[in-house]
Amino acid sequence: MSESVQIQIDVEAAKALAQWKALFADEVCERAKQFAAQSGQPNCVTLSHYKQAAQTALQSLSAAIHAGDPTDAEQKAA
């Protein structure tokens, strides 16, 4: 028997998570393309390129999280 558990997530928390997820995904894609270009095969992104890119993107994501509330930038831009 599985009991349904309801969890409430703060709107600001959900927005931050969505922004961090997008930041990470965008950076992984861009850096993987850069690694592919540097390898001499710009039209062939490999798993190795994605792994390298993800490691670098993790550092950027960590910095973004520590820099503060990501929604601050959205509010300032509005």
mmCIF file of the N, C-alpha and C atoms, coordinates in Angstrom:
data_MODEL
# 
_entry.id   MODEL 
# 
loop_
_atom_site.group_PDB 
_atom_site.id 
_atom_site.type_symbol 
_atom_site.label_atom_id 
_atom_site.label_alt_id 
_atom_site.label_comp_id 
_atom_site.label_asym_id 
_atom_site.label_entity_id 
_atom_site.label_seq_id 
_atom_site.pdbx_PDB_ins_code 
_atom_site.Cartn_x 
_atom_site.Cartn_y 
_atom_site.Cartn_z 
_atom_site.occupancy 
_atom_site.B_iso_or_equiv 
_atom_site.pdbx_formal_charge 
_atom_site.auth_seq_id 
_atom_site.auth_comp_id 
_atom_site.auth_asym_id 
_atom_site.auth_atom_id 
_atom_site.pdbx_PDB_model_num 
ATOM 1   N N  . MET A 1 1  ? 0.827  -1.178 0.000   1.00 0.00 ? 1  MET A N  1 
ATOM 2   C CA . MET A 1 1  ? 0.000  0.000  0.000   1.00 0.00 ? 1  MET A CA 1 
ATOM 3   C C  . MET A 1 1  ? 0.874  1.244  0.000   1.00 0.00 ? 1  MET A C  1 
ATOM 4   N N  . SER A 1 2  ? 0.642  2.026  -0.985  1.00 0.00 ? 2  SER A N  1 
ATOM 5   C CA . SER A 1 2  ? 1.390  3.255  -1.136  1.00 0.00 ? 2  SER A CA 1 
ATOM 6   C C  . SER A 1 2  ? 0.554  4.427  -0.650  1.00 0.00 ? 2  SER A C  1 
ATOM 7   N N  . GLU A 1 3  ? 1.119  5.184  0.267   1.00 0.00 ? 3  GLU A N  1 
ATOM 8   C CA . GLU A 1 3  ? 0.413  6.338  0.807   1.00 0.00 ? 3  GLU A CA 1 
ATOM 9   C C  . GLU A 1 3  ? 0.834  7.584  0.036   1.00 0.00 ? 3  GLU A C  1 
ATOM 10  N N  . SER A 1 4  ? -0.127 8.356  -0.402  1.00 0.00 ? 4  SER A N  1 
ATOM 11  C CA . SER A 1 4  ? 0.155  9.566  -1.162  1.00 0.00 ? 4  SER A CA 1 
ATOM 12  C C  . SER A 1 4  ? 0.593  10.667 -0.203  1.00 0.00 ? 4  SER A C  1 
ATOM 13  N N  . VAL A 1 5  ? 1.749  11.244 -0.496  1.00 0.00 ? 5  VAL A N  1 
ATOM 14  C CA . VAL A 1 5  ? 2.274  12.320 0.322   1.00 0.00 ? 5  VAL A CA 1 
ATOM 15  C C  . VAL A 1 5  ? 2.239  13.597 -0.502  1.00 0.00 ? 5  VAL A C  1 
ATOM 16  N N  . GLN A 1 6  ? 1.677  14.623 0.054   1.00 0.00 ? 6  GLN A N  1 
ATOM 17  C CA . GLN A 1 6  ? 1.617  15.894 -0.648  1.00 0.00 ? 6  GLN A CA 1 
ATOM 18  C C  . GLN A 1 6  ? 2.684  16.819 -0.081  1.00 0.00 ? 6  GLN A C  1 
ATOM 19  N N  . ILE A 1 7  ? 3.423  17.425 -0.990  1.00 0.00 ? 7  ILE A N  1 
ATOM 20  C CA . ILE A 1 7  ? 4.477  18.349 -0.608  1.00 0.00 ? 7  ILE A CA 1 
ATOM 21  C C  . ILE A 1 7  ? 4.212  19.672 -1.304  1.00 0.00 ? 7  ILE A C  1 
ATOM 22  N N  . GLN A 1 8  ? 4.336  20.734 -0.558  1.00 0.00 ? 8  GLN A N  1 
ATOM 23  C CA . GLN A 1 8  ? 4.184  22.054 -1.139  1.00 0.00 ? 8  GLN A CA 1 
ATOM 24  C C  . GLN A 1 8  ? 5.567  22.624 -1.410  1.00 0.00 ? 8  GLN A C  1 
ATOM 25  N N  . ILE A 1 9  ? 5.726  23.196 -2.573  1.00 0.00 ? 9  ILE A N  1 
ATOM 26  C CA . ILE A 1 9  ? 7.004  23.814 -2.942  1.00 0.00 ? 9  ILE A CA 1 
ATOM 27  C C  . ILE A 1 9  ? 6.768  25.300 -3.128  1.00 0.00 ? 9  ILE A C  1 
ATOM 28  N N  . ASP A 1 10 ? 7.560  26.087 -2.444  1.00 0.00 ? 10 ASP A N  1 
ATOM 29  C CA . ASP A 1 10 ? 7.474  27.541 -2.538  1.00 0.00 ? 10 ASP A CA 1 
ATOM 30  C C  . ASP A 1 10 ? 7.693  27.974 -3.988  1.00 0.00 ? 10 ASP A C  1 
ATOM 31  N N  . VAL A 1 11 ? 6.959  28.963 -4.432  1.00 0.00 ? 11 VAL A N  1 
ATOM 32  C CA . VAL A 1 11 ? 7.043  29.439 -5.815  1.00 0.00 ? 11 VAL A CA 1 
ATOM 33  C C  . VAL A 1 11 ? 8.461  29.914 -6.136  1.00 0.00 ? 11 VAL A C  1 
ATOM 34  N N  . GLU A 1 12 ? 9.073  30.652 -5.230  1.00 0.00 ? 12 GLU A N  1 
ATOM 35  C CA . GLU A 1 12 ? 10.437 31.147 -5.462  1.00 0.00 ? 12 GLU A CA 1 
ATOM 36  C C  . GLU A 1 12 ? 11.423 29.987 -5.580  1.00 0.00 ? 12 GLU A C  1 
ATOM 37  N N  . ALA A 1 13 ? 11.228 28.942 -4.799  1.00 0.00 ? 13 ALA A N  1 
ATOM 38  C CA . ALA A 1 13 ? 12.098 27.765 -4.869  1.00 0.00 ? 13 ALA A CA 1 
ATOM 39  C C  . ALA A 1 13 ? 11.951 27.073 -6.214  1.00 0.00 ? 13 ALA A C  1 
ATOM 40  N N  . ALA A 1 14 ? 10.724 26.952 -6.682  1.00 0.00 ? 14 ALA A N  1 
ATOM 41  C CA . ALA A 1 14 ? 10.481 26.314 -7.978  1.00 0.00 ? 14 ALA A CA 1 
ATOM 42  C C  . ALA A 1 14 ? 11.090 27.128 -9.113  1.00 0.00 ? 14 ALA A C  1 
ATOM 43  N N  . LYS A 1 15 ? 10.977 28.460 -9.018  1.00 0.00 ? 15 LYS A N  1 
ATOM 44  C CA . LYS A 1 15 ? 11.574 29.323 -10.038 1.00 0.00 ? 15 LYS A CA 1 
ATOM 45  C C  . LYS A 1 15 ? 13.098 29.192 -10.045 1.00 0.00 ? 15 LYS A C  1 
ATOM 46  N N  . ALA A 1 16 ? 13.691 29.164 -8.861  1.00 0.00 ? 16 ALA A N  1 
ATOM 47  C CA . ALA A 1 16 ? 15.149 29.031 -8.765  1.00 0.00 ? 16 ALA A CA 1 
ATOM 48  C C  . ALA A 1 16 ? 15.596 27.708 -9.367  1.00 0.00 ? 16 ALA A C  1 
ATOM 49  N N  . LEU A 1 17 ? 14.900 26.638 -9.036  1.00 0.00 ? 17 LEU A N  1 
ATOM 50  C CA . LEU A 1 17 ? 15.256 25.324 -9.566  1.00 0.00 ? 17 LEU A CA 1 
ATOM 51  C C  . LEU A 1 17 ? 15.165 25.300 -11.079 1.00 0.00 ? 17 LEU A C  1 
ATOM 52  N N  . ALA A 1 18 ? 14.099 25.876 -11.618 1.00 0.00 ? 18 ALA A N  1 
ATOM 53  C CA . ALA A 1 18 ? 13.926 25.913 -13.074 1.00 0.00 ? 18 ALA A CA 1 
ATOM 54  C C  . ALA A 1 18 ? 15.051 26.715 -13.729 1.00 0.00 ? 18 ALA A C  1 
ATOM 55  N N  . GLN A 1 19 ? 15.423 27.822 -13.113 1.00 0.00 ? 19 GLN A N  1 
ATOM 56  C CA . GLN A 1 19 ? 16.487 28.640 -13.680 1.00 0.00 ? 19 GLN A CA 1 
ATOM 57  C C  . GLN A 1 19 ? 17.833 27.911 -13.613 1.00 0.00 ? 19 GLN A C  1 
ATOM 58  N N  . TRP A 1 20 ? 18.118 27.256 -12.482 1.00 0.00 ? 20 TRP A N  1 
ATOM 59  C CA . TRP A 1 20 ? 19.378 26.522 -12.362 1.00 0.00 ? 20 TRP A CA 1 
ATOM 60  C C  . TRP A 1 20 ? 19.433 25.376 -13.365 1.00 0.00 ? 20 TRP A C  1 
ATOM 61  N N  . LYS A 1 21 ? 18.317 24.702 -13.543 1.00 0.00 ? 21 LYS A N  1 
ATOM 62  C CA . LYS A 1 21 ? 18.252 23.591 -14.497 1.00 0.00 ? 21 LYS A CA 1 
ATOM 63  C C  . LYS A 1 21 ? 18.534 24.090 -15.918 1.00 0.00 ? 21 LYS A C  1 
ATOM 64  N N  . ALA A 1 22 ? 17.912 25.212 -16.287 1.00 0.00 ? 22 ALA A N  1 
ATOM 65  C CA . ALA A 1 22 ? 18.122 25.785 -17.616 1.00 0.00 ? 22 ALA A CA 1 
ATOM 66  C C  . ALA A 1 22 ? 19.562 26.261 -17.789 1.00 0.00 ? 22 ALA A C  1 
ATOM 67  N N  . LEU A 1 23 ? 20.102 26.904 -16.755 1.00 0.00 ? 23 LEU A N  1 
ATOM 68  C CA . LEU A 1 23 ? 21.485 27.370 -16.800 1.00 0.00 ? 23 LEU A CA 1 
ATOM 69  C C  . LEU A 1 23 ? 22.436 26.200 -17.042 1.00 0.00 ? 23 LEU A C  1 
ATOM 70  N N  . PHE A 1 24 ? 22.251 25.135 -16.279 1.00 0.00 ? 24 PHE A N  1 
ATOM 71  C CA . PHE A 1 24 ? 23.112 23.960 -16.405 1.00 0.00 ? 24 PHE A CA 1 
ATOM 72  C C  . PHE A 1 24 ? 22.987 23.338 -17.796 1.00 0.00 ? 24 PHE A C  1 
ATOM 73  N N  . ALA A 1 25 ? 21.769 23.131 -18.254 1.00 0.00 ? 25 ALA A N  1 
ATOM 74  C CA . ALA A 1 25 ? 21.551 22.497 -19.558 1.00 0.00 ? 25 ALA A CA 1 
ATOM 75  C C  . ALA A 1 25 ? 22.136 23.329 -20.692 1.00 0.00 ? 25 ALA A C  1 
ATOM 76  N N  . ASP A 1 26 ? 21.909 24.633 -20.650 1.00 0.00 ? 26 ASP A N  1 
ATOM 77  C CA . ASP A 1 26 ? 22.437 25.515 -21.696 1.00 0.00 ? 26 ASP A CA 1 
ATOM 78  C C  . ASP A 1 26 ? 23.963 25.488 -21.718 1.00 0.00 ? 26 ASP A C  1 
ATOM 79  N N  . GLU A 1 27 ? 24.548 25.549 -20.536 1.00 0.00 ? 27 GLU A N  1 
ATOM 80  C CA . GLU A 1 27 ? 26.006 25.575 -20.473 1.00 0.00 ? 27 GLU A CA 1 
ATOM 81  C C  . GLU A 1 27 ? 26.612 24.248 -20.927 1.00 0.00 ? 27 GLU A C  1 
ATOM 82  N N  . VAL A 1 28 ? 25.992 23.146 -20.548 1.00 0.00 ? 28 VAL A N  1 
ATOM 83  C CA . VAL A 1 28 ? 26.497 21.837 -20.993 1.00 0.00 ? 28 VAL A CA 1 
ATOM 84  C C  . VAL A 1 28 ? 26.464 21.760 -22.516 1.00 0.00 ? 28 VAL A C  1 
ATOM 85  N N  . CYS A 1 29 ? 25.376 22.166 -23.115 1.00 0.00 ? 29 CYS A N  1 
ATOM 86  C CA . CYS A 1 29 ? 25.265 22.116 -24.578 1.00 0.00 ? 29 CYS A CA 1 
ATOM 87  C C  . CYS A 1 29 ? 26.313 22.984 -25.257 1.00 0.00 ? 29 CYS A C  1 
ATOM 88  N N  . GLU A 1 30 ? 26.452 24.212 -24.789 1.00 0.00 ? 30 GLU A N  1 
ATOM 89  C CA . GLU A 1 30 ? 27.418 25.127 -25.411 1.00 0.00 ? 30 GLU A CA 1 
ATOM 90  C C  . GLU A 1 30 ? 28.852 24.641 -25.241 1.00 0.00 ? 30 GLU A C  1 
ATOM 91  N N  . ARG A 1 31 ? 29.181 24.214 -24.044 1.00 0.00 ? 31 ARG A N  1 
ATOM 92  C CA . ARG A 1 31 ? 30.565 23.760 -23.801 1.00 0.00 ? 31 ARG A CA 1 
ATOM 93  C C  . ARG A 1 31 ? 30.870 22.460 -24.535 1.00 0.00 ? 31 ARG A C  1 
ATOM 94  N N  . ALA A 1 32 ? 29.887 21.580 -24.651 1.00 0.00 ? 32 ALA A N  1 
ATOM 95  C CA . ALA A 1 32 ? 30.101 20.333 -25.387 1.00 0.00 ? 32 ALA A CA 1 
ATOM 96  C C  . ALA A 1 32 ? 30.410 20.640 -26.851 1.00 0.00 ? 32 ALA A C  1 
ATOM 97  N N  . LYS A 1 33 ? 29.708 21.620 -27.413 1.00 0.00 ? 33 LYS A N  1 
ATOM 98  C CA . LYS A 1 33 ? 29.992 22.031 -28.796 1.00 0.00 ? 33 LYS A CA 1 
ATOM 99  C C  . LYS A 1 33 ? 31.402 22.602 -28.911 1.00 0.00 ? 33 LYS A C  1 
ATOM 100 N N  . GLN A 1 34 ? 31.817 23.369 -27.906 1.00 0.00 ? 34 GLN A N  1 
ATOM 101 C CA . GLN A 1 34 ? 33.173 23.927 -27.915 1.00 0.00 ? 34 GLN A CA 1 
ATOM 102 C C  . GLN A 1 34 ? 34.217 22.811 -27.854 1.00 0.00 ? 34 GLN A C  1 
ATOM 103 N N  . PHE A 1 35 ? 33.990 21.832 -26.973 1.00 0.00 ? 35 PHE A N  1 
ATOM 104 C CA . PHE A 1 35 ? 34.937 20.712 -26.873 1.00 0.00 ? 35 PHE A CA 1 
ATOM 105 C C  . PHE A 1 35 ? 34.987 19.922 -28.175 1.00 0.00 ? 35 PHE A C  1 
ATOM 106 N N  . ALA A 1 36 ? 33.852 19.761 -28.828 1.00 0.00 ? 36 ALA A N  1 
ATOM 107 C CA . ALA A 1 36 ? 33.819 19.057 -30.111 1.00 0.00 ? 36 ALA A CA 1 
ATOM 108 C C  . ALA A 1 36 ? 34.629 19.830 -31.151 1.00 0.00 ? 36 ALA A C  1 
ATOM 109 N N  . ALA A 1 37 ? 34.452 21.151 -31.188 1.00 0.00 ? 37 ALA A N  1 
ATOM 110 C CA . ALA A 1 37 ? 35.189 21.986 -32.142 1.00 0.00 ? 37 ALA A CA 1 
ATOM 111 C C  . ALA A 1 37 ? 36.686 21.908 -31.878 1.00 0.00 ? 37 ALA A C  1 
ATOM 112 N N  . GLN A 1 38 ? 37.062 21.915 -30.608 1.00 0.00 ? 38 GLN A N  1 
ATOM 113 C CA . GLN A 1 38 ? 38.477 21.831 -30.250 1.00 0.00 ? 38 GLN A CA 1 
ATOM 114 C C  . GLN A 1 38 ? 39.073 20.476 -30.606 1.00 0.00 ? 38 GLN A C  1 
ATOM 115 N N  . SER A 1 39 ? 38.237 19.455 -30.669 1.00 0.00 ? 39 SER A N  1 
ATOM 116 C CA . SER A 1 39 ? 38.734 18.115 -30.987 1.00 0.00 ? 39 SER A CA 1 
ATOM 117 C C  . SER A 1 39 ? 38.921 17.923 -32.491 1.00 0.00 ? 39 SER A C  1 
ATOM 118 N N  . GLY A 1 40 ? 38.508 18.930 -33.270 1.00 0.00 ? 40 GLY A N  1 
ATOM 119 C CA . GLY A 1 40 ? 38.659 18.839 -34.717 1.00 0.00 ? 40 GLY A CA 1 
ATOM 120 C C  . GLY A 1 40 ? 37.444 18.277 -35.431 1.00 0.00 ? 40 GLY A C  1 
ATOM 121 N N  . GLN A 1 41 ? 36.412 17.946 -34.671 1.00 0.00 ? 41 GLN A N  1 
ATOM 122 C CA . GLN A 1 41 ? 35.182 17.434 -35.273 1.00 0.00 ? 41 GLN A CA 1 
ATOM 123 C C  . GLN A 1 41 ? 33.990 18.239 -34.754 1.00 0.00 ? 41 GLN A C  1 
ATOM 124 N N  . PRO A 1 42 ? 33.828 19.456 -35.247 1.00 0.00 ? 42 PRO A N  1 
ATOM 125 C CA . PRO A 1 42 ? 32.783 20.330 -34.717 1.00 0.00 ? 42 PRO A CA 1 
ATOM 126 C C  . PRO A 1 42 ? 31.364 19.828 -34.941 1.00 0.00 ? 42 PRO A C  1 
ATOM 127 N N  . ASN A 1 43 ? 31.175 18.893 -35.845 1.00 0.00 ? 43 ASN A N  1 
ATOM 128 C CA . ASN A 1 43 ? 29.834 18.371 -36.125 1.00 0.00 ? 43 ASN A CA 1 
ATOM 129 C C  . ASN A 1 43 ? 29.545 17.064 -35.411 1.00 0.00 ? 43 ASN A C  1 
ATOM 130 N N  . CYS A 1 44 ? 30.431 16.677 -34.491 1.00 0.00 ? 44 CYS A N  1 
ATOM 131 C CA . CYS A 1 44 ? 30.255 15.398 -33.794 1.00 0.00 ? 44 CYS A CA 1 
ATOM 132 C C  . CYS A 1 44 ? 30.511 15.576 -32.295 1.00 0.00 ? 44 CYS A C  1 
ATOM 133 N N  . VAL A 1 45 ? 29.435 15.784 -31.551 1.00 0.00 ? 45 VAL A N  1 
ATOM 134 C CA . VAL A 1 45 ? 29.536 15.916 -30.097 1.00 0.00 ? 45 VAL A CA 1 
ATOM 135 C C  . VAL A 1 45 ? 29.384 14.521 -29.494 1.00 0.00 ? 45 VAL A C  1 
ATOM 136 N N  . THR A 1 46 ? 30.360 14.127 -28.711 1.00 0.00 ? 46 THR A N  1 
ATOM 137 C CA . THR A 1 46 ? 30.375 12.779 -28.134 1.00 0.00 ? 46 THR A CA 1 
ATOM 138 C C  . THR A 1 46 ? 29.989 12.805 -26.655 1.00 0.00 ? 46 THR A C  1 
ATOM 139 N N  . LEU A 1 47 ? 29.789 11.621 -26.101 1.00 0.00 ? 47 LEU A N  1 
ATOM 140 C CA . LEU A 1 47 ? 29.510 11.496 -24.677 1.00 0.00 ? 47 LEU A CA 1 
ATOM 141 C C  . LEU A 1 47 ? 30.663 12.074 -23.862 1.00 0.00 ? 47 LEU A C  1 
ATOM 142 N N  . SER A 1 48 ? 31.860 11.874 -24.330 1.00 0.00 ? 48 SER A N  1 
ATOM 143 C CA . SER A 1 48 ? 33.034 12.424 -23.647 1.00 0.00 ? 48 SER A CA 1 
ATOM 144 C C  . SER A 1 48 ? 32.969 13.950 -23.591 1.00 0.00 ? 48 SER A C  1 
ATOM 145 N N  . HIS A 1 49 ? 32.556 14.563 -24.683 1.00 0.00 ? 49 HIS A N  1 
ATOM 146 C CA . HIS A 1 49 ? 32.408 16.024 -24.697 1.00 0.00 ? 49 HIS A CA 1 
ATOM 147 C C  . HIS A 1 49 ? 31.365 16.474 -23.677 1.00 0.00 ? 49 HIS A C  1 
ATOM 148 N N  . TYR A 1 50 ? 30.246 15.749 -23.624 1.00 0.00 ? 50 TYR A N  1 
ATOM 149 C CA . TYR A 1 50 ? 29.198 16.093 -22.662 1.00 0.00 ? 50 TYR A CA 1 
ATOM 150 C C  . TYR A 1 50 ? 29.679 15.910 -21.224 1.00 0.00 ? 50 TYR A C  1 
ATOM 151 N N  . LYS A 1 51 ? 30.455 14.871 -20.979 1.00 0.00 ? 51 LYS A N  1 
ATOM 152 C CA . LYS A 1 51 ? 30.988 14.655 -19.624 1.00 0.00 ? 51 LYS A CA 1 
ATOM 153 C C  . LYS A 1 51 ? 31.912 15.796 -19.221 1.00 0.00 ? 51 LYS A C  1 
ATOM 154 N N  . GLN A 1 52 ? 32.798 16.184 -20.129 1.00 0.00 ? 52 GLN A N  1 
ATOM 155 C CA . GLN A 1 52 ? 33.698 17.306 -19.851 1.00 0.00 ? 52 GLN A CA 1 
ATOM 156 C C  . GLN A 1 52 ? 32.892 18.579 -19.606 1.00 0.00 ? 52 GLN A C  1 
ATOM 157 N N  . ALA A 1 53 ? 31.918 18.799 -20.437 1.00 0.00 ? 53 ALA A N  1 
ATOM 158 C CA . ALA A 1 53 ? 31.098 20.004 -20.343 1.00 0.00 ? 53 ALA A CA 1 
ATOM 159 C C  . ALA A 1 53 ? 30.303 20.025 -19.038 1.00 0.00 ? 53 ALA A C  1 
ATOM 160 N N  . ALA A 1 54 ? 29.791 18.888 -18.638 1.00 0.00 ? 54 ALA A N  1 
ATOM 161 C CA . ALA A 1 54 ? 29.002 18.819 -17.406 1.00 0.00 ? 54 ALA A CA 1 
ATOM 162 C C  . ALA A 1 54 ? 29.858 19.141 -16.188 1.00 0.00 ? 54 ALA A C  1 
ATOM 163 N N  . GLN A 1 55 ? 31.090 18.675 -16.190 1.00 0.00 ? 55 GLN A N  1 
ATOM 164 C CA . GLN A 1 55 ? 31.977 18.964 -15.061 1.00 0.00 ? 55 GLN A CA 1 
ATOM 165 C C  . GLN A 1 55 ? 32.242 20.462 -14.946 1.00 0.00 ? 55 GLN A C  1 
ATOM 166 N N  . THR A 1 56 ? 32.453 21.103 -16.068 1.00 0.00 ? 56 THR A N  1 
ATOM 167 C CA . THR A 1 56 ? 32.678 22.544 -16.077 1.00 0.00 ? 56 THR A CA 1 
ATOM 168 C C  . THR A 1 56 ? 31.406 23.287 -15.701 1.00 0.00 ? 56 THR A C  1 
ATOM 169 N N  . ALA A 1 57 ? 30.285 22.837 -16.221 1.00 0.00 ? 57 ALA A N  1 
ATOM 170 C CA . ALA A 1 57 ? 29.003 23.488 -15.944 1.00 0.00 ? 57 ALA A CA 1 
ATOM 171 C C  . ALA A 1 57 ? 28.620 23.366 -14.467 1.00 0.00 ? 57 ALA A C  1 
ATOM 172 N N  . LEU A 1 58 ? 29.028 22.275 -13.837 1.00 0.00 ? 58 LEU A N  1 
ATOM 173 C CA . LEU A 1 58 ? 28.761 22.119 -12.403 1.00 0.00 ? 58 LEU A CA 1 
ATOM 174 C C  . LEU A 1 58 ? 29.422 23.232 -11.603 1.00 0.00 ? 58 LEU A C  1 
ATOM 175 N N  . GLN A 1 59 ? 30.621 23.601 -11.996 1.00 0.00 ? 59 GLN A N  1 
ATOM 176 C CA . GLN A 1 59 ? 31.325 24.683 -11.299 1.00 0.00 ? 59 GLN A CA 1 
ATOM 177 C C  . GLN A 1 59 ? 30.579 25.999 -11.483 1.00 0.00 ? 59 GLN A C  1 
ATOM 178 N N  . SER A 1 60 ? 30.115 26.263 -12.687 1.00 0.00 ? 60 SER A N  1 
ATOM 179 C CA . SER A 1 60 ? 29.360 27.486 -12.955 1.00 0.00 ? 60 SER A CA 1 
ATOM 180 C C  . SER A 1 60 ? 28.033 27.489 -12.209 1.00 0.00 ? 60 SER A C  1 
ATOM 181 N N  . LEU A 1 61 ? 27.372 26.345 -12.171 1.00 0.00 ? 61 LEU A N  1 
ATOM 182 C CA . LEU A 1 61 ? 26.106 26.232 -11.454 1.00 0.00 ? 61 LEU A CA 1 
ATOM 183 C C  . LEU A 1 61 ? 26.310 26.489 -9.969  1.00 0.00 ? 61 LEU A C  1 
ATOM 184 N N  . SER A 1 62 ? 27.345 25.901 -9.417  1.00 0.00 ? 62 SER A N  1 
ATOM 185 C CA . SER A 1 62 ? 27.655 26.107 -8.007  1.00 0.00 ? 62 SER A CA 1 
ATOM 186 C C  . SER A 1 62 ? 27.904 27.583 -7.718  1.00 0.00 ? 62 SER A C  1 
ATOM 187 N N  . ALA A 1 63 ? 28.644 28.237 -8.593  1.00 0.00 ? 63 ALA A N  1 
ATOM 188 C CA . ALA A 1 63 ? 28.919 29.666 -8.420  1.00 0.00 ? 63 ALA A CA 1 
ATOM 189 C C  . ALA A 1 63 ? 27.621 30.475 -8.491  1.00 0.00 ? 63 ALA A C  1 
ATOM 190 N N  . ALA A 1 64 ? 26.739 30.124 -9.402  1.00 0.00 ? 64 ALA A N  1 
ATOM 191 C CA . ALA A 1 64 ? 25.470 30.834 -9.545  1.00 0.00 ? 64 ALA A CA 1 
ATOM 192 C C  . ALA A 1 64 ? 24.605 30.655 -8.301  1.00 0.00 ? 64 ALA A C  1 
ATOM 193 N N  . ILE A 1 65 ? 24.613 29.462 -7.748  1.00 0.00 ? 65 ILE A N  1 
ATOM 194 C CA . ILE A 1 65 ? 23.818 29.199 -6.543  1.00 0.00 ? 65 ILE A CA 1 
ATOM 195 C C  . ILE A 1 65 ? 24.370 29.991 -5.364  1.00 0.00 ? 65 ILE A C  1 
ATOM 196 N N  . HIS A 1 66 ? 25.691 30.001 -5.229  1.00 0.00 ? 66 HIS A N  1 
ATOM 197 C CA . HIS A 1 66 ? 26.311 30.727 -4.122  1.00 0.00 ? 66 HIS A CA 1 
ATOM 198 C C  . HIS A 1 66 ? 26.241 32.240 -4.289  1.00 0.00 ? 66 HIS A C  1 
ATOM 199 N N  . ALA A 1 67 ? 26.080 32.700 -5.518  1.00 0.00 ? 67 ALA A N  1 
ATOM 200 C CA . ALA A 1 67 ? 26.044 34.139 -5.790  1.00 0.00 ? 67 ALA A CA 1 
ATOM 201 C C  . ALA A 1 67 ? 24.770 34.781 -5.252  1.00 0.00 ? 67 ALA A C  1 
ATOM 202 N N  . GLY A 1 68 ? 23.769 33.994 -5.028  1.00 0.00 ? 68 GLY A N  1 
ATOM 203 C CA . GLY A 1 68 ? 22.545 34.562 -4.477  1.00 0.00 ? 68 GLY A CA 1 
ATOM 204 C C  . GLY A 1 68 ? 21.312 34.021 -5.125  1.00 0.00 ? 68 GLY A C  1 
ATOM 205 N N  . ASP A 1 69 ? 20.233 34.672 -4.824  1.00 0.00 ? 69 ASP A N  1 
ATOM 206 C CA . ASP A 1 69 ? 18.922 34.266 -5.305  1.00 0.00 ? 69 ASP A CA 1 
ATOM 207 C C  . ASP A 1 69 ? 18.828 34.547 -6.791  1.00 0.00 ? 69 ASP A C  1 
ATOM 208 N N  . PRO A 1 70 ? 18.657 33.523 -7.641  1.00 0.00 ? 70 PRO A N  1 
ATOM 209 C CA . PRO A 1 70 ? 18.606 33.751 -9.085  1.00 0.00 ? 70 PRO A CA 1 
ATOM 210 C C  . PRO A 1 70 ? 17.425 34.599 -9.513  1.00 0.00 ? 70 PRO A C  1 
ATOM 211 N N  . THR A 1 71 ? 16.394 34.661 -8.709  1.00 0.00 ? 71 THR A N  1 
ATOM 212 C CA . THR A 1 71 ? 15.247 35.480 -9.077  1.00 0.00 ? 71 THR A CA 1 
ATOM 213 C C  . THR A 1 71 ? 15.531 36.954 -8.883  1.00 0.00 ? 71 THR A C  1 
ATOM 214 N N  . ASP A 1 72 ? 16.576 37.305 -8.134  1.00 0.00 ? 72 ASP A N  1 
ATOM 215 C CA . ASP A 1 72 ? 16.974 38.708 -7.976  1.00 0.00 ? 72 ASP A CA 1 
ATOM 216 C C  . ASP A 1 72 ? 17.290 39.319 -9.321  1.00 0.00 ? 72 ASP A C  1 
ATOM 217 N N  . ALA A 1 73 ? 18.009 38.572 -10.167 1.00 0.00 ? 73 ALA A N  1 
ATOM 218 C CA . ALA A 1 73 ? 18.389 39.072 -11.479 1.00 0.00 ? 73 ALA A CA 1 
ATOM 219 C C  . ALA A 1 73 ? 17.154 39.285 -12.343 1.00 0.00 ? 73 ALA A C  1 
ATOM 220 N N  . GLU A 1 74 ? 16.187 38.378 -12.240 1.00 0.00 ? 74 GLU A N  1 
ATOM 221 C CA . GLU A 1 74 ? 14.950 38.533 -13.014 1.00 0.00 ? 74 GLU A CA 1 
ATOM 222 C C  . GLU A 1 74 ? 14.191 39.775 -12.571 1.00 0.00 ? 74 GLU A C  1 
ATOM 223 N N  . GLN A 1 75 ? 14.133 39.998 -11.247 1.00 0.00 ? 75 GLN A N  1 
ATOM 224 C CA . GLN A 1 75 ? 13.395 41.141 -10.729 1.00 0.00 ? 75 GLN A CA 1 
ATOM 225 C C  . GLN A 1 75 ? 14.080 42.444 -11.124 1.00 0.00 ? 75 GLN A C  1 
ATOM 226 N N  . LYS A 1 76 ? 15.403 42.460 -11.133 1.00 0.00 ? 76 LYS A N  1 
ATOM 227 C CA . LYS A 1 76 ? 16.133 43.653 -11.518 1.00 0.00 ? 76 LYS A CA 1 
ATOM 228 C C  . LYS A 1 76 ? 15.954 43.949 -13.004 1.00 0.00 ? 76 LYS A C  1 
ATOM 229 N N  . ALA A 1 77 ? 15.846 42.887 -13.816 1.00 0.00 ? 77 ALA A N  1 
ATOM 230 C CA . ALA A 1 77 ? 15.685 43.060 -15.262 1.00 0.00 ? 77 ALA A CA 1 
ATOM 231 C C  . ALA A 1 77 ? 14.280 43.545 -15.614 1.00 0.00 ? 77 ALA A C  1 
ATOM 232 N N  . ALA A 1 78 ? 13.323 43.245 -14.765 1.00 0.00 ? 78 ALA A N  1 
ATOM 233 C CA . ALA A 1 78 ? 11.916 43.611 -15.061 1.00 0.00 ? 78 ALA A CA 1 
ATOM 234 C C  . ALA A 1 78 ? 11.629 45.072 -14.870 1.00 0.00 ? 78 ALA A C  1 
# 
